[in-house]
């Protein structure tokens, strides 16, 4: 599926992250999204980072330890690829820093 449906896979994993459902589903989608994040087309990276930041904040507010560990390891892959496309203003607003 990776060769023919890469964009569709990325969107489906993002949708699962956005749902903020059961911890196990989020961990699975997050891990897979992180693995595929370097393959996101450069034209789409800005859109992903803008929409993904609020989801990351919601996940960080949850208290499941396994989810927190998965978030920690996955964000290193995601940040390398996507955070270059986020502005300082967006990050400050999203994470609640004073602007």
DRENDO-1510 file (C-alpha; in Angstrom, 1 decimal, always signed):
<recs>
REC; n; res; u; v; w
REC; 1; UNK; +0.0; +0.0; +0.0 .
REC; 2; UNK; +2.9; +2.3; +0.6 .
REC; 3; UNK; +3.6; +2.8; -3.1 .
REC; 4; UNK; +0.1; +3.4; -4.3 .
REC; 5; UNK; -1.8; +4.9; -1.3 .
REC; 6; UNK; +0.8; +6.8; +0.7 .
REC; 7; UNK; -1.3; +10.0; +0.9 .
REC; 8; UNK; -4.4; +8.1; +1.9 .
REC; 9; UNK; -2.5; +6.2; +4.6 .
REC; 10; UNK; -1.2; +9.5; +6.1 .
REC; 11; UNK; -4.6; +11.1; +6.0 .
REC; 12; UNK; -6.2; +8.1; +7.7 .
REC; 13; UNK; -3.6; +8.0; +10.5 .
REC; 14; UNK; -4.1; +11.8; +11.0 .
REC; 15; UNK; -7.8; +11.3; +11.2 .
REC; 16; UNK; -7.3; +8.7; +13.9 .
REC; 17; UNK; -5.1; +11.1; +15.9 .
REC; 18; UNK; -7.7; +13.8; +15.5 .
REC; 19; UNK; -10.4; +11.6; +17.0 .
REC; 20; UNK; -8.5; +11.3; +20.2 .
REC; 21; UNK; -10.1; +7.9; +20.9 .
REC; 22; UNK; -8.8; +5.0; +22.9 .
REC; 23; UNK; -5.1; +5.1; +23.9 .
REC; 24; UNK; -4.2; +1.9; +22.0 .
REC; 25; UNK; -5.6; +3.3; +18.7 .
REC; 26; UNK; -3.8; +6.6; +19.2 .
REC; 27; UNK; -0.5; +4.9; +19.9 .
REC; 28; UNK; -0.8; +2.8; +16.8 .
REC; 29; UNK; -1.7; +5.7; +14.6 .
REC; 30; UNK; +0.9; +7.9; +16.1 .
REC; 31; UNK; +3.7; +5.4; +15.7 .
REC; 32; UNK; +2.7; +4.7; +12.0 .
REC; 33; UNK; +2.2; +8.4; +11.2 .
REC; 34; UNK; +5.7; +9.2; +12.7 .
REC; 35; UNK; +7.2; +6.5; +10.5 .
REC; 36; UNK; +5.6; +7.9; +7.4 .
REC; 37; UNK; +6.1; +11.6; +8.2 .
REC; 38; UNK; +9.4; +11.9; +6.3 .
REC; 39; UNK; +7.5; +10.8; +3.2 .
REC; 40; UNK; +4.9; +13.6; +3.4 .
REC; 41; UNK; +5.2; +15.8; +0.3 .
REC; 42; UNK; +6.8; +19.2; +1.0 .
REC; 43; UNK; +3.7; +21.0; -0.3 .
REC; 44; UNK; +1.5; +19.2; +2.3 .
REC; 45; UNK; +3.8; +19.6; +5.3 .
REC; 46; UNK; +2.5; +23.0; +6.3 .
REC; 47; UNK; -1.1; +21.8; +6.4 .
REC; 48; UNK; -0.2; +18.8; +8.4 .
REC; 49; UNK; +1.7; +20.8; +11.0 .
REC; 50; UNK; -1.0; +23.4; +11.5 .
REC; 51; UNK; -3.7; +20.7; +12.0 .
REC; 52; UNK; -1.5; +18.4; +14.0 .
REC; 53; UNK; -0.4; +20.8; +16.7 .
REC; 54; UNK; -3.8; +20.9; +18.5 .
REC; 55; UNK; -4.0; +17.1; +18.4 .
REC; 56; UNK; -0.6; +16.8; +20.0 .
REC; 57; UNK; -1.6; +19.2; +22.8 .
REC; 58; UNK; -4.7; +17.0; +23.4 .
REC; 59; UNK; -2.6; +13.9; +23.5 .
REC; 60; UNK; -0.1; +15.5; +25.9 .
REC; 61; UNK; -2.9; +16.4; +28.3 .
REC; 62; UNK; -3.9; +12.7; +28.7 .
REC; 63; UNK; -2.5; +10.7; +31.6 .
REC; 64; UNK; -1.9; +7.3; +30.1 .
REC; 65; UNK; +1.8; +6.5; +30.6 .
REC; 66; UNK; +2.0; +4.3; +27.4 .
REC; 67; UNK; +0.6; +7.1; +25.3 .
REC; 68; UNK; +3.0; +9.6; +26.8 .
REC; 69; UNK; +6.0; +7.3; +26.0 .
REC; 70; UNK; +4.7; +6.8; +22.4 .
REC; 71; UNK; +4.2; +10.5; +22.0 .
REC; 72; UNK; +7.8; +11.2; +23.2 .
REC; 73; UNK; +9.4; +8.8; +20.8 .
REC; 74; UNK; +7.2; +9.6; +17.8 .
REC; 75; UNK; +7.6; +13.4; +18.1 .
REC; 76; UNK; +11.3; +13.2; +17.4 .
REC; 77; UNK; +10.5; +11.8; +13.9 .
REC; 78; UNK; +7.6; +14.1; +13.3 .
REC; 79; UNK; +9.4; +17.2; +14.5 .
REC; 80; UNK; +12.4; +16.7; +12.2 .
REC; 81; UNK; +10.1; +16.6; +9.2 .
REC; 82; UNK; +7.2; +19.0; +10.0 .
REC; 83; UNK; +8.3; +21.6; +12.6 .
REC; 84; UNK; +10.3; +23.6; +10.1 .
REC; 85; UNK; +7.0; +24.5; +8.6 .
REC; 86; UNK; +5.4; +25.9; +11.8 .
REC; 87; UNK; +5.8; +29.5; +12.8 .
REC; 88; UNK; +6.9; +30.6; +16.3 .
REC; 89; UNK; +3.5; +32.4; +16.7 .
REC; 90; UNK; +1.6; +29.2; +16.0 .
REC; 91; UNK; +3.6; +27.2; +18.5 .
REC; 92; UNK; +3.2; +29.8; +21.2 .
REC; 93; UNK; -0.5; +30.0; +20.7 .
REC; 94; UNK; -1.0; +26.3; +20.5 .
REC; 95; UNK; +1.0; +25.5; +23.6 .
REC; 96; UNK; -0.4; +28.4; +25.6 .
REC; 97; UNK; +2.7; +30.6; +25.9 .
REC; 98; UNK; +2.1; +34.3; +26.2 .
REC; 99; UNK; +2.4; +36.0; +22.9 .
</recs>
